[in-house]
Amino acid sequence: MSSINTSSDNALYLAYRFAGPSADLIVPAVAIYLVALVGIVLNGTVLMVTAKSSSLRGSANFLMALICLCELVHQIGHTFFLVVVISGTNFVSLFTADLIMTPMIFALNCGIMAMFCAAFDRLFAVALPFSPTTGMVSESLLGPVGYKFFAGTFFISLGSTCCYVAIFVLIRGKSGVTQQTNTRLLRSLVIILLINIGGYLFALTMYQLLYAFGSLLGTEYRQVFKKEFGVMFGRFRKINVVPTIGMVQMRNVNQSNNNNNINVIRSSQMTIIRNVNTQFRH
């Protein structure tokens, strides 16, 4: 309390600094805390159902959960005000308040930004709806923009290749450069071209080939190929091992054989049980 400015001329401070527990402060604090308590319960409920439900996994659901989490932490901060006035302290230093309330103030600001992000997300979803993608770069750059991007990347990669080739030619043409230096330089440039630039060129080439092949191979063709060549995969069935008392039954994955095998297993188990009962009777 020594860090409190005791010379302050604030009327509220002068009236209640030594008043102890006062109804004038407790009643507003309790009213604020009751409202905050309702918010704590409701926000906690939203967080719980979001964490437990697999259907709440959209961007709007995550933003809503983030808002509720920030508001939950912010509303917990009202407990500090309630404790201060009920204890009769009524006032604490600004440093003490900052130490305790910093997480709540941080959560308050995060909640305000999260509300804006959620509102913008809903506006963007309604005003400019788009098809969902996996988030790959190739799926984010579609249409004419994608064509220009890949074409530009291709030519830039070729330009980088030409630069590295020119570097090798210039260094190799200089006098005083040993054969060992040229060999190491050539090895380094080849590795750079193969791993870095070569990877981009290979990806762009495969993208164009797969895109062209996918255009030729339409839905009808895929269905026919699946129908014709799916038979060869049907021959390779998984075999499950079903343990029983004193024996092992091999069961085919085919549903038609499942029932027969289950009946065999049950018959074997019943036979063994009857034999055991007969032995006990004797």
Backbone as CSV, one residue per row, in Angstrom:
resi,resn,N_x,N_y,N_z,CA_x,CA_y,CA_z,C_x,C_y,C_z
1,MET,0.825,-1.208,0.000,0.000,0.000,0.000,0.858,1.257,0.000
2,SER,2.148,1.091,0.246,2.998,2.271,0.326,3.158,2.955,-1.017
3,SER,2.919,2.206,-2.103,3.082,2.803,-3.420,1.835,3.529,-3.883
4,ILE,0.784,3.544,-3.059,-0.426,4.271,-3.419,-0.198,5.760,-3.191
5,ASN,-0.690,6.560,-4.089,-0.557,8.009,-3.974,-1.564,8.512,-2.943
6,THR,-1.109,8.638,-1.694,-1.999,9.053,-0.605,-2.365,10.525,-0.676
7,SER,-1.674,11.288,-1.489,-1.982,12.711,-1.613,-2.987,12.988,-2.718
8,SER,-3.577,11.934,-3.284,-4.533,12.118,-4.369,-5.761,12.854,-3.855
9,ASP,-6.309,13.730,-4.688,-7.503,14.479,-4.319,-8.755,13.880,-4.952
10,ASN,-8.666,12.616,-5.402,-9.824,11.953,-5.979,-10.882,11.767,-4.906
11,ALA,-12.101,12.173,-5.205,-13.176,12.150,-4.202,-13.496,10.729,-3.764
12,LEU,-13.506,9.778,-4.686,-13.815,8.389,-4.330,-12.741,7.815,-3.417
13,TYR,-11.511,8.122,-3.715,-10.417,7.622,-2.876,-10.457,8.242,-1.484
14,LEU,-10.690,9.542,-1.427,-10.738,10.212,-0.128,-11.900,9.726,0.720
15,ALA,-12.994,9.323,0.078,-14.178,8.906,0.829,-14.058,7.483,1.354
16,TYR,-13.366,6.591,0.632,-13.402,5.170,1.001,-12.026,4.571,1.274
17,ARG,-10.984,5.371,1.378,-9.659,4.777,1.559,-9.512,4.120,2.925
18,PHE,-10.191,4.619,3.944,-10.127,4.020,5.270,-11.504,3.578,5.745
19,ALA,-12.440,3.410,4.838,-13.819,3.103,5.232,-14.030,1.632,5.529
20,GLY,-13.122,0.752,5.118,-13.323,-0.684,5.316,-14.393,-1.196,4.359
21,PRO,-14.954,-2.364,4.651,-16.023,-2.888,3.786,-17.202,-1.926,3.732
22,SER,-17.560,-1.525,2.527,-18.635,-0.550,2.360,-19.628,-1.067,1.335
23,ALA,-20.912,-0.918,1.654,-21.961,-1.370,0.738,-21.942,-0.580,-0.562
24,ASP,-21.492,0.659,-0.495,-21.443,1.478,-1.707,-20.497,0.890,-2.761
25,LEU,-19.487,0.147,-2.312,-18.559,-0.499,-3.237,-18.885,-1.971,-3.458
26,ILE,-19.384,-2.631,-2.421,-19.646,-4.071,-2.513,-20.809,-4.360,-3.447
27,VAL,-21.884,-3.573,-3.363,-23.065,-3.834,-4.198,-22.733,-3.742,-5.687
28,PRO,-22.069,-2.683,-6.159,-21.699,-2.663,-7.582,-20.746,-3.803,-7.968
29,ALA,-19.816,-4.136,-7.054,-18.873,-5.212,-7.352,-19.585,-6.552,-7.484
30,VAL,-20.547,-6.808,-6.596,-21.309,-8.063,-6.665,-22.154,-8.107,-7.930
31,ALA,-22.782,-6.981,-8.283,-23.610,-6.944,-9.497,-22.771,-7.228,-10.741
32,ILE,-21.599,-6.603,-10.809,-20.716,-6.841,-11.956,-20.250,-8.293,-11.989
33,TYR,-19.941,-8.837,-10.798,-19.430,-10.207,-10.754,-20.503,-11.226,-11.129
34,LEU,-21.752,-10.968,-10.758,-22.832,-11.892,-11.119,-23.012,-11.956,-12.633
35,VAL,-22.941,-10.789,-13.270,-23.025,-10.778,-14.740,-21.832,-11.508,-15.343
36,ALA,-20.646,-11.258,-14.769,-19.450,-11.941,-15.270,-19.524,-13.440,-15.029
37,LEU,-20.126,-13.846,-13.912,-20.247,-15.270,-13.604,-21.109,-15.991,-14.631
38,VAL,-22.184,-15.340,-15.044,-23.019,-15.927,-16.103,-22.204,-16.085,-17.386
39,GLY,-21.425,-15.065,-17.714,-20.580,-15.154,-18.904,-19.524,-16.235,-18.784
40,ILE,-18.961,-16.413,-17.583,-17.963,-17.467,-17.376,-18.561,-18.841,-17.643
41,VAL,-19.768,-19.062,-17.119,-20.429,-20.363,-17.306,-20.764,-20.594,-18.775
42,LEU,-21.335,-19.595,-19.425,-21.746,-19.758,-20.820,-20.539,-19.923,-21.745
43,ASN,-19.518,-19.111,-21.549,-18.321,-19.240,-22.381,-17.611,-20.570,-22.146
44,GLY,-17.578,-21.001,-20.891,-16.993,-22.309,-20.606,-17.766,-23.438,-21.257
45,THR,-19.095,-23.293,-21.319,-19.913,-24.314,-21.982,-19.605,-24.389,-23.468
46,VAL,-19.456,-23.229,-24.107,-19.117,-23.221,-25.536,-17.768,-23.882,-25.774
47,LEU,-16.798,-23.606,-24.928,-15.487,-24.237,-25.074,-15.571,-25.745,-24.899
48,MET,-16.377,-26.194,-23.961,-16.496,-27.625,-23.700,-17.114,-28.361,-24.884
49,VAL,-18.223,-27.832,-25.412,-18.886,-28.520,-26.522,-18.042,-28.447,-27.795
50,THR,-17.281,-27.364,-27.965,-16.410,-27.266,-29.134,-15.295,-28.297,-29.072
51,ALA,-14.755,-28.518,-27.883,-13.675,-29.493,-27.736,-14.175,-30.923,-27.882
52,LYS,-15.412,-31.197,-27.475,-15.916,-32.567,-27.486,-16.602,-32.943,-28.784
53,SER,-17.110,-31.972,-29.526,-17.867,-32.276,-30.741,-16.951,-32.243,-31.953
54,SER,-16.986,-33.309,-32.748,-16.177,-33.371,-33.971,-16.793,-32.577,-35.112
55,SER,-18.052,-32.176,-34.976,-18.705,-31.411,-36.041,-18.395,-29.921,-35.967
56,LEU,-17.795,-29.476,-34.874,-17.459,-28.056,-34.707,-15.974,-27.859,-34.974
57,ARG,-15.601,-27.991,-36.240,-14.193,-27.892,-36.618,-13.962,-26.873,-37.732
58,GLY,-14.942,-26.016,-37.982,-14.787,-25.000,-39.013,-14.054,-23.781,-38.495
59,SER,-13.684,-22.894,-39.418,-12.973,-21.679,-39.020,-13.831,-20.809,-38.112
60,ALA,-15.130,-20.745,-38.401,-16.021,-19.947,-37.555,-16.114,-20.535,-36.150
61,ASN,-16.101,-21.872,-36.050,-16.169,-22.515,-34.737,-14.907,-22.253,-33.926
62,PHE,-13.753,-22.306,-34.575,-12.508,-22.033,-33.865,-12.426,-20.569,-33.432
63,LEU,-12.879,-19.672,-34.287,-12.882,-18.264,-33.907,-13.841,-18.012,-32.753
64,MET,-14.997,-18.662,-32.792,-15.946,-18.504,-31.693,-15.371,-19.050,-30.390
65,ALA,-14.686,-20.187,-30.469,-14.059,-20.748,-29.275,-12.960,-19.823,-28.752
66,LEU,-12.210,-19.205,-29.662,-11.169,-18.263,-29.246,-11.775,-17.048,-28.562
67,ILE,-12.882,-16.546,-29.104,-13.566,-15.410,-28.476,-14.039,-15.782,-27.079
68,CYS,-14.632,-16.961,-26.950,-15.135,-17.402,-25.643,-13.998,-17.582,-24.645
69,LEU,-12.864,-18.097,-25.115,-11.725,-18.263,-24.215,-11.212,-16.912,-23.727
70,CYS,-11.091,-15.958,-24.632,-10.630,-14.623,-24.236,-11.611,-13.953,-23.287
71,GLU,-12.891,-14.085,-23.578,-13.896,-13.487,-22.699,-13.921,-14.175,-21.342
72,LEU,-13.677,-15.475,-21.327,-13.645,-16.203,-20.057,-12.530,-15.680,-19.163
73,VAL,-11.338,-15.510,-19.731,-10.217,-14.983,-18.946,-10.486,-13.541,-18.528
74,HIS,-11.060,-12.754,-19.430,-11.373,-11.361,-19.110,-12.381,-11.266,-17.966
75,GLN,-13.404,-12.107,-18.000,-14.444,-12.045,-16.973,-13.952,-12.544,-15.624
76,ILE,-12.977,-13.434,-15.631,-12.408,-13.878,-14.357,-11.737,-12.711,-13.632
77,GLY,-11.261,-11.723,-14.378,-10.610,-10.570,-13.771,-11.505,-9.765,-12.849
78,HIS,-12.821,-9.850,-13.031,-13.726,-9.106,-12.146,-13.713,-9.659,-10.729
79,THR,-13.180,-10.871,-10.556,-13.074,-11.439,-9.212,-12.130,-10.607,-8.346
80,PHE,-11.107,-10.061,-8.942,-10.132,-9.270,-8.190,-10.785,-8.037,-7.579
81,PHE,-11.609,-7.347,-8.341,-12.318,-6.175,-7.824,-13.233,-6.567,-6.671
82,LEU,-13.923,-7.695,-6.814,-14.829,-8.143,-5.755,-14.069,-8.455,-4.469
83,VAL,-12.938,-9.133,-4.587,-12.157,-9.486,-3.398,-11.614,-8.237,-2.708
84,VAL,-11.184,-7.255,-3.484,-10.597,-6.039,-2.906,-11.623,-5.276,-2.082
85,VAL,-12.844,-5.130,-2.597,-13.843,-4.336,-1.867,-14.455,-5.128,-0.719
86,ILE,-14.606,-6.450,-0.862,-15.168,-7.238,0.240,-14.184,-7.301,1.409
87,SER,-12.900,-7.371,1.112,-11.893,-7.418,2.178,-11.753,-6.096,2.916
88,GLY,-12.320,-5.021,2.372,-12.206,-3.717,3.011,-10.964,-2.961,2.608
89,THR,-10.119,-3.566,1.763,-8.924,-2.852,1.299,-9.310,-1.676,0.417
90,ASN,-10.285,-1.908,-0.441,-10.894,-0.893,-1.310,-9.960,-0.386,-2.409
91,PHE,-8.691,-0.178,-2.116,-7.761,0.339,-3.113,-6.437,-0.415,-3.012
92,VAL,-5.835,-0.667,-4.164,-4.501,-1.265,-4.226,-3.655,-0.396,-5.150
93,SER,-2.367,-0.621,-5.107,-1.472,0.165,-5.957,-1.655,-0.225,-7.423
94,LEU,-1.303,0.706,-8.296,-1.408,0.442,-9.725,-0.477,-0.689,-10.145
95,PHE,0.682,-0.790,-9.508,1.626,-1.862,-9.829,1.037,-3.231,-9.497
96,THR,0.390,-3.332,-8.328,-0.252,-4.591,-7.941,-1.381,-4.944,-8.895
97,ALA,-2.171,-3.952,-9.255,-3.269,-4.198,-10.188,-2.747,-4.646,-11.551
98,ASP,-1.648,-4.037,-11.987,-1.078,-4.428,-13.280,-0.568,-5.860,-13.255
99,LEU,0.081,-6.252,-12.161,0.600,-7.611,-12.066,-0.518,-8.646,-12.141
100,ILE,-1.621,-8.363,-11.490,-2.716,-9.337,-11.429,-3.594,-9.272,-12.666
101,MET,-3.826,-8.085,-13.189,-4.807,-7.907,-14.256,-4.213,-7.942,-15.658
102,THR,-2.895,-8.052,-15.789,-2.294,-8.079,-17.134,-2.838,-9.203,-18.005
103,PRO,-2.951,-10.451,-17.513,-3.538,-11.498,-18.369,-4.966,-11.181,-18.800
104,MET,-5.757,-10.576,-17.906,-7.135,-10.255,-18.240,-7.205,-9.145,-19.293
105,ILE,-6.330,-8.141,-19.148,-6.305,-7.061,-20.143,-5.846,-7.592,-21.497
106,PHE,-4.857,-8.482,-21.471,-4.394,-9.101,-22.718,-5.517,-9.897,-23.373
107,ALA,-6.256,-10.673,-22.571,-7.370,-11.455,-23.110,-8.469,-10.558,-23.652
108,LEU,-8.701,-9.410,-22.994,-9.714,-8.473,-23.472,-9.363,-7.958,-24.862
109,ASN,-8.119,-7.562,-25.055,-7.699,-7.066,-26.370,-7.713,-8.168,-27.425
110,CYS,-7.300,-9.368,-27.037,-7.354,-10.493,-27.978,-8.789,-10.809,-28.368
111,GLY,-9.700,-10.720,-27.401,-11.100,-10.981,-27.701,-11.686,-9.973,-28.672
112,ILE,-11.299,-8.708,-28.518,-11.786,-7.684,-29.451,-11.296,-7.970,-30.869
113,MET,-10.013,-8.331,-31.006,-9.476,-8.657,-32.326,-10.102,-9.930,-32.879
114,ALA,-10.348,-10.908,-32.005,-10.976,-12.152,-32.462,-12.398,-11.906,-32.943
115,MET,-13.116,-10.995,-32.287,-14.460,-10.649,-32.747,-14.419,-10.027,-34.137
116,PHE,-13.432,-9.154,-34.355,-13.297,-8.555,-35.681,-12.959,-9.609,-36.728
117,CYS,-12.056,-10.521,-36.391,-11.687,-11.582,-37.337,-12.875,-12.478,-37.648
118,ALA,-13.681,-12.789,-36.636,-14.859,-13.619,-36.874,-15.867,-12.905,-37.761
119,ALA,-16.065,-11.606,-37.518,-16.994,-10.846,-38.354,-16.495,-10.767,-39.793
120,PHE,-15.194,-10.536,-39.969,-14.636,-10.470,-41.322,-14.697,-11.832,-42.002
121,ASP,-14.488,-12.889,-41.250,-14.569,-14.241,-41.815,-15.965,-14.532,-42.330
122,ARG,-16.981,-14.149,-41.566,-18.364,-14.384,-42.016,-18.685,-13.510,-43.227
123,LEU,-18.206,-12.255,-43.207,-18.434,-11.374,-44.354,-17.770,-11.927,-45.604
124,PHE,-16.552,-12.404,-45.461,-15.830,-12.970,-46.606,-16.512,-14.230,-47.117
125,ALA,-17.033,-15.055,-46.194,-17.691,-16.291,-46.603,-18.983,-16.020,-47.355
126,VAL,-19.699,-14.954,-46.976,-20.972,-14.642,-47.631,-20.745,-13.865,-48.925
127,ALA,-19.843,-12.890,-48.887,-19.638,-12.035,-50.057,-18.841,-12.729,-51.153
128,LEU,-17.827,-13.506,-50.773,-16.963,-14.165,-51.754,-16.820,-15.639,-51.413
129,PRO,-17.864,-16.408,-51.639,-17.761,-17.848,-51.341,-16.765,-18.519,-52.278
130,PHE,-16.080,-19.509,-51.785,-15.087,-20.211,-52.596,-15.113,-21.691,-52.239
131,SER,-14.565,-22.488,-53.143,-14.528,-23.930,-52.943,-13.416,-24.284,-51.966
132,PRO,-13.636,-25.259,-51.091,-12.592,-25.654,-50.139,-11.445,-26.369,-50.834
133,THR,-10.248,-26.154,-50.362,-9.062,-26.815,-50.900,-8.264,-27.399,-49.748
134,THR,-7.219,-28.128,-50.102,-6.347,-28.715,-49.088,-5.341,-27.721,-48.548
135,GLY,-5.249,-26.544,-49.141,-4.280,-25.552,-48.703,-2.957,-25.621,-49.432
136,MET,-2.835,-26.499,-50.429,-1.602,-26.568,-51.201,-1.447,-25.316,-52.058
137,VAL,-0.190,-24.995,-52.375,0.073,-23.814,-53.200,-0.560,-23.972,-54.570
138,SER,-0.494,-25.182,-55.124,-1.051,-25.409,-56.459,-2.561,-25.242,-56.480
139,GLU,-3.238,-25.520,-55.343,-4.683,-25.338,-55.281,-5.067,-23.907,-54.947
140,SER,-4.137,-23.158,-54.397,-4.410,-21.752,-54.090,-4.233,-20.859,-55.308
141,LEU,-3.523,-21.349,-56.311,-3.276,-20.576,-57.533,-3.940,-21.296,-58.691
142,LEU,-5.203,-20.987,-58.915,-5.983,-21.651,-59.948,-6.334,-20.667,-61.057
143,GLY,-6.726,-21.206,-62.190,-7.177,-20.380,-63.297,-6.051,-19.606,-63.952
144,PRO,-6.370,-18.461,-64.553,-5.339,-17.656,-65.244,-4.205,-17.225,-64.330
145,VAL,-4.523,-16.942,-63.066,-3.462,-16.541,-62.136,-2.466,-17.676,-61.945
146,GLY,-2.981,-18.898,-61.830,-2.094,-20.043,-61.670,-1.225,-20.282,-62.885
147,TYR,-1.804,-20.139,-64.074,-1.020,-20.329,-65.295,0.120,-19.312,-65.375
148,LYS,-0.187,-18.052,-65.080,0.843,-17.018,-65.136,1.916,-17.259,-64.085
149,PHE,1.492,-17.708,-62.910,2.465,-17.961,-61.847,3.429,-19.077,-62.237
150,PHE,2.885,-20.197,-62.709,3.742,-21.324,-63.056,4.622,-21.013,-64.263
151,ALA,4.073,-20.270,-65.231,4.894,-19.883,-66.380,6.026,-18.956,-65.947
152,GLY,5.707,-17.980,-65.096,6.744,-17.080,-64.603,7.793,-17.805,-63.788
153,THR,7.357,-18.747,-62.943,8.306,-19.521,-62.149,9.233,-20.339,-63.031
154,PHE,8.675,-20.901,-64.093,9.475,-21.709,-65.010,10.582,-20.877,-65.651
155,PHE,10.229,-19.697,-66.158,11.230,-18.862,-66.824,12.237,-18.288,-65.829
156,ILE,11.796,-17.969,-64.626,12.734,-17.479,-63.609,13.728,-18.569,-63.231
157,SER,13.250,-19.819,-63.127,14.148,-20.932,-62.824,15.163,-21.132,-63.936
158,LEU,14.705,-21.003,-65.182,15.646,-21.097,-66.302,16.677,-19.972,-66.252
159,GLY,16.225,-18.764,-65.879,17.158,-17.651,-65.748,18.189,-17.899,-64.668
160,SER,17.761,-18.482,-63.537,18.707,-18.814,-62.468,19.719,-19.846,-62.941
161,THR,19.248,-20.808,-63.724,20.158,-21.818,-64.268,21.213,-21.180,-65.165
162,CYS,20.783,-20.272,-66.017,21.724,-19.582,-66.909,22.753,-18.779,-66.119
163,CYS,22.324,-18.165,-65.022,23.256,-17.389,-64.195,24.331,-18.288,-63.594
164,TYR,23.929,-19.450,-63.072,24.911,-20.355,-62.484,25.859,-20.910,-63.540
165,VAL,25.338,-21.198,-64.721,26.205,-21.665,-65.806,27.204,-20.577,-66.189
166,ALA,26.743,-19.328,-66.257,27.642,-18.217,-66.584,28.712,-18.045,-65.515
167,ILE,28.335,-18.237,-64.244,29.319,-18.141,-63.156,30.420,-19.175,-63.346
168,PHE,30.021,-20.397,-63.677,31.012,-21.455,-63.866,31.930,-21.151,-65.049
169,VAL,31.356,-20.663,-66.152,32.163,-20.362,-67.344,33.160,-19.245,-67.054
170,LEU,32.718,-18.195,-66.346,33.602,-17.067,-66.060,34.741,-17.467,-65.132
171,ILE,34.427,-18.230,-64.089,35.482,-18.632,-63.152,36.449,-19.607,-63.812
172,ARG,35.906,-20.500,-64.614,36.766,-21.467,-65.293,37.696,-20.779,-66.293
173,GLY,37.260,-19.672,-66.908,38.088,-18.970,-67.881,39.159,-18.103,-67.267
174,LYS,39.092,-17.859,-65.946,40.103,-17.031,-65.304,41.394,-17.818,-65.136
175,SER,42.485,-17.101,-65.260,43.793,-17.726,-65.071,44.110,-17.847,-63.585
176,GLY,44.855,-18.857,-63.239,45.253,-19.047,-61.851,44.291,-19.888,-61.037
177,VAL,43.207,-20.360,-61.647,42.243,-21.196,-60.934,42.630,-22.650,-61.142
178,THR,42.817,-23.371,-60.068,43.266,-24.757,-60.155,42.131,-25.673,-60.597
179,GLN,42.530,-26.872,-61.024,41.545,-27.861,-61.443,40.684,-28.319,-60.269
180,GLN,41.286,-28.384,-59.091,40.535,-28.799,-57.901,39.449,-27.790,-57.564
181,THR,39.761,-26.505,-57.715,38.761,-25.466,-57.463,37.623,-25.553,-58.464
182,ASN,37.957,-25.779,-59.725,36.912,-25.923,-60.742,36.018,-27.128,-60.469
183,THR,36.625,-28.204,-60.026,35.841,-29.413,-59.738,34.873,-29.180,-58.589
184,ARG,35.357,-28.551,-57.513,34.477,-28.274,-56.374,33.381,-27.293,-56.748
185,LEU,33.738,-26.295,-57.559,32.735,-25.329,-58.000,31.674,-26.002,-58.856
186,LEU,32.106,-26.864,-59.767,31.155,-27.561,-60.622,30.246,-28.458,-59.798
187,ARG,30.804,-29.142,-58.809,30.001,-30.015,-57.960,28.960,-29.214,-57.184
188,SER,29.369,-28.066,-56.650,28.426,-27.236,-55.888,27.304,-26.710,-56.772
189,LEU,27.660,-26.257,-57.967,26.639,-25.717,-58.869,25.679,-26.799,-59.332
190,VAL,26.194,-27.980,-59.592,25.322,-29.082,-60.018,24.343,-29.449,-58.915
191,ILE,24.827,-29.483,-57.670,23.940,-29.804,-56.545,22.855,-28.748,-56.399
192,ILE,23.239,-27.475,-56.531,22.256,-26.391,-56.431,21.204,-26.508,-57.522
193,LEU,21.655,-26.777,-58.739,20.720,-26.867,-59.860,19.790,-28.066,-59.716
194,LEU,20.343,-29.194,-59.292,19.529,-30.403,-59.204,18.512,-30.329,-58.074
195,ILE,18.959,-29.886,-56.906,18.083,-29.907,-55.735,17.114,-28.734,-55.736
196,ASN,17.616,-27.550,-55.985,16.773,-26.357,-55.866,15.996,-26.090,-57.144
197,ILE,16.702,-25.668,-58.169,16.025,-25.293,-59.410,15.452,-26.516,-60.104
198,GLY,16.215,-27.627,-60.097,15.706,-28.837,-60.727,14.428,-29.338,-60.092
199,GLY,14.304,-29.161,-58.780,13.066,-29.576,-58.121,11.873,-28.778,-58.594
200,TYR,12.050,-27.464,-58.743,10.956,-26.638,-59.253,10.590,-27.025,-60.682
201,LEU,11.599,-27.209,-61.520,11.327,-27.569,-62.913,10.636,-28.925,-63.008
202,PHE,11.081,-29.873,-62.200,10.454,-31.195,-62.210,9.003,-31.119,-61.756
203,ALA,8.748,-30.332,-60.687,7.377,-30.196,-60.190,6.479,-29.535,-61.228
204,LEU,6.980,-28.504,-61.885,6.184,-27.831,-62.910,5.906,-28.750,-64.093
205,THR,6.905,-29.533,-64.494,6.709,-30.464,-65.608,5.680,-31.528,-65.258
206,MET,5.809,-32.113,-64.058,4.858,-33.141,-63.644,3.459,-32.566,-63.499
207,TYR,3.362,-31.318,-63.044,2.048,-30.693,-62.909,1.359,-30.590,-64.262
208,GLN,2.114,-30.158,-65.265,1.523,-30.028,-66.596,1.134,-31.388,-67.163
209,LEU,1.978,-32.405,-66.969,1.665,-33.739,-67.483,0.441,-34.325,-66.790
210,LEU,0.408,-34.211,-65.470,-0.730,-34.756,-64.734,-2.008,-34.002,-65.056
211,TYR,-1.891,-32.695,-65.249,-3.077,-31.913,-65.590,-3.620,-32.336,-66.950
212,ALA,-2.711,-32.516,-67.927,-3.154,-32.939,-69.257,-3.732,-34.341,-69.220
213,PHE,-3.085,-35.254,-68.497,-3.579,-36.627,-68.410,-4.914,-36.675,-67.678
214,GLY,-5.058,-35.846,-66.640,-6.326,-35.820,-65.916,-7.461,-35.286,-66.758
215,SER,-7.160,-34.347,-67.687,-8.195,-33.833,-68.576,-8.637,-34.899,-69.564
216,LEU,-7.670,-35.709,-70.062,-8.025,-36.781,-70.986,-8.757,-37.913,-70.282
217,LEU,-8.332,-38.200,-69.060,-8.927,-39.306,-68.314,-10.083,-38.755,-67.491
218,GLY,-11.264,-38.696,-68.083,-12.418,-38.139,-67.420,-13.034,-39.106,-66.427
219,THR,-14.201,-38.713,-65.909,-14.879,-39.538,-64.919,-15.289,-40.878,-65.499
220,GLU,-15.792,-40.882,-66.725,-16.231,-42.129,-67.332,-15.085,-43.111,-67.464
221,TYR,-13.919,-42.614,-67.895,-12.769,-43.497,-68.047,-12.311,-44.036,-66.695
222,ARG,-12.332,-43.200,-65.701,-11.912,-43.670,-64.384,-12.832,-44.764,-63.872
223,GLN,-14.130,-44.618,-64.119,-15.066,-45.646,-63.687,-14.832,-46.956,-64.419
224,VAL,-14.544,-46.868,-65.721,-14.293,-48.087,-66.497,-13.024,-48.777,-66.025
225,PHE,-11.947,-47.996,-65.815,-10.706,-48.591,-65.336,-10.902,-49.235,-63.962
226,LYS,-11.654,-48.575,-63.119,-11.899,-49.127,-61.795,-12.695,-50.418,-61.882
227,LYS,-13.654,-50.469,-62.803,-14.472,-51.666,-62.960,-13.675,-52.821,-63.534
228,GLU,-12.817,-52.533,-64.512,-12.076,-53.592,-65.186,-10.917,-54.110,-64.346
229,PHE,-10.149,-53.198,-63.778,-8.945,-53.601,-63.069,-9.176,-53.798,-61.577
230,GLY,-10.378,-53.485,-61.107,-10.648,-53.725,-59.701,-10.746,-55.190,-59.367
231,VAL,-10.977,-56.058,-60.396,-11.125,-57.489,-60.155,-9.820,-58.094,-59.674
232,MET,-8.690,-57.624,-60.214,-7.408,-58.216,-59.840,-7.070,-57.941,-58.381
233,PHE,-7.592,-56.812,-57.870,-7.341,-56.524,-56.457,-8.280,-57.304,-55.548
234,GLY,-9.384,-57.799,-56.110,-10.309,-58.573,-55.301,-9.782,-59.928,-54.916
235,ARG,-8.753,-60.406,-55.612,-8.197,-61.716,-55.294,-7.362,-61.692,-54.027
236,PHE,-6.845,-60.513,-53.721,-5.995,-60.406,-52.541,-6.859,-59.950,-51.369
237,ARG,-7.307,-60.894,-50.613,-8.167,-60.618,-49.470,-7.363,-60.714,-48.187
238,LYS,-7.755,-59.914,-47.245,-7.109,-59.997,-45.942,-7.662,-61.191,-45.178
239,ILE,-6.792,-61.887,-44.491,-7.183,-63.056,-43.718,-7.027,-62.717,-42.247
240,ASN,-8.107,-62.864,-41.491,-8.089,-62.592,-40.067,-7.946,-63.895,-39.302
241,VAL,-7.246,-63.853,-38.215,-7.058,-65.019,-37.370,-7.950,-64.864,-36.155
242,VAL,-8.866,-65.871,-35.945,-9.810,-65.829,-34.839,-9.433,-66.913,-33.855
243,PRO,-8.928,-66.610,-32.666,-8.518,-67.639,-31.716,-9.715,-68.224,-30.989
244,THR,-9.700,-69.536,-30.766,-10.696,-70.221,-29.940,-9.956,-71.132,-28.979
245,ILE,-10.693,-71.923,-28.177,-10.074,-72.788,-27.183,-9.407,-73.959,-27.884
246,GLY,-8.088,-73.971,-27.900,-7.334,-75.086,-28.437,-7.274,-75.136,-29.946
247,MET,-7.714,-74.089,-30.661,-7.682,-74.122,-32.120,-7.649,-72.700,-32.648
248,VAL,-7.342,-72.579,-33.908,-7.319,-71.291,-34.594,-8.121,-71.422,-35.863
249,GLN,-9.092,-70.556,-36.010,-9.937,-70.558,-37.199,-9.490,-69.440,-38.129
250,MET,-9.324,-69.748,-39.396,-8.986,-68.765,-40.417,-10.273,-68.267,-41.030
251,ARG,-10.411,-66.934,-41.040,-11.650,-66.338,-41.521,-11.384,-65.425,-42.699
252,ASN,-12.157,-65.566,-43.754,-12.055,-64.704,-44.933,-12.798,-63.418,-44.673
253,VAL,-12.331,-62.346,-45.325,-12.974,-61.053,-45.150,-14.326,-61.009,-45.824
254,ASN,-14.569,-61.825,-46.815,-15.850,-61.808,-47.515,-16.991,-62.001,-46.538
255,GLN,-18.010,-61.202,-46.676,-19.140,-61.263,-45.767,-19.874,-62.584,-45.886
256,SER,-19.867,-63.183,-47.088,-20.580,-64.442,-47.277,-19.956,-65.573,-46.487
257,ASN,-18.617,-65.528,-46.317,-17.942,-66.583,-45.565,-17.892,-66.308,-44.075
258,ASN,-18.134,-65.049,-43.709,-18.068,-64.692,-42.289,-19.082,-65.478,-41.461
259,ASN,-20.312,-65.514,-41.962,-21.363,-66.188,-41.202,-21.052,-67.664,-41.017
260,ASN,-20.562,-68.318,-42.099,-20.241,-69.739,-42.000,-19.120,-69.986,-41.000
261,ASN,-18.088,-69.141,-41.054,-16.968,-69.322,-40.129,-17.382,-69.071,-38.687
262,ILE,-18.239,-68.051,-38.492,-18.703,-67.764,-37.131,-19.492,-68.940,-36.584
263,ASN,-20.330,-69.556,-37.450,-21.090,-70.728,-37.010,-20.161,-71.874,-36.647
264,VAL,-19.081,-72.062,-37.438,-18.116,-73.121,-37.138,-17.441,-72.865,-35.800
265,ILE,-17.074,-71.599,-35.566,-16.421,-71.242,-34.301,-17.355,-71.503,-33.125
266,ARG,-18.611,-71.066,-33.261,-19.564,-71.280,-32.172,-19.792,-72.765,-31.925
267,SER,-19.871,-73.557,-33.016,-20.073,-74.996,-32.863,-18.893,-75.631,-32.146
268,SER,-17.676,-75.197,-32.511,-16.477,-75.741,-31.868,-16.448,-75.390,-30.389
269,GLN,-16.807,-74.135,-30.094,-16.815,-73.718,-28.690,-17.857,-74.485,-27.887
270,MET,-19.044,-74.665,-28.449,-20.099,-75.388,-27.737,-19.707,-76.840,-27.520
271,THR,-19.038,-77.456,-28.520,-18.602,-78.849,-28.382,-17.587,-78.989,-27.260
272,ILE,-16.636,-78.056,-27.210,-15.616,-78.104,-26.159,-16.247,-77.893,-24.792
273,ILE,-17.208,-76.972,-24.713,-17.868,-76.716,-23.419,-18.633,-77.944,-22.948
274,ARG,-19.331,-78.617,-23.894,-20.080,-79.824,-23.515,-19.133,-80.925,-23.052
275,ASN,-17.983,-81.058,-23.709,-17.015,-82.070,-23.288,-16.483,-81.781,-21.894
276,VAL,-16.219,-80.506,-21.622,-15.727,-80.134,-20.291,-16.772,-80.425,-19.222
277,ASN,-18.041,-80.101,-19.505,-19.109,-80.380,-18.542,-19.254,-81.873,-18.291
278,THR,-19.106,-82.669,-19.358,-19.224,-84.123,-19.203,-18.119,-84.662,-18.313
279,GLN,-16.901,-84.144,-18.479,-15.792,-84.592,-17.644,-16.025,-84.239,-16.182
280,PHE,-16.574,-83.057,-15.921,-16.849,-82.676,-14.529,-17.921,-83.568,-13.905
281,ARG,-18.895,-83.959,-14.706,-19.958,-84.818,-14.168,-19.412,-86.191,-13.764
282,HIS,-18.498,-86.723,-14.592,-17.899,-88.016,-14.253,-16.965,-87.869,-13.065
